[in-house]
Amino acid sequence: MGPADSEPAGRPPAPAVAYTDAEGLATDDPAAAVRGEITEYDDHGRPRRRTRFFLEDQALPWLPVSEPAFLLWVLVGLIAVWLVVGLILGLV
């Protein structure tokens, strides 16, 4: 009888999840979480992987507009370049 035979048969435990919101309070809502830890377990219930995360709301000081506006202008610029290249290659 090996170590695997002495373990009870069944499914591995579900990952343990702990989320923290912006006020530092525990929450169950992943969308409201700004910090958290996810612990995954192997088939024997031992911790296999621990993942920690945190989100920081930080403005870019060199950016004169908001980040969404900047990304929208980048998208518009890429579409304009794509159209110009398409027109040039379409005329050749």
Secondary structure, DSSP 8 states (H G I E B T S, - for coil): --HHHHS--S-----EEEEE-TTS-EES-GGG-SEEEEEEE-TTS-EEEEEEEE------TT-SS-HHHHHHHHHHHHHHHHHHHHHHHHH-
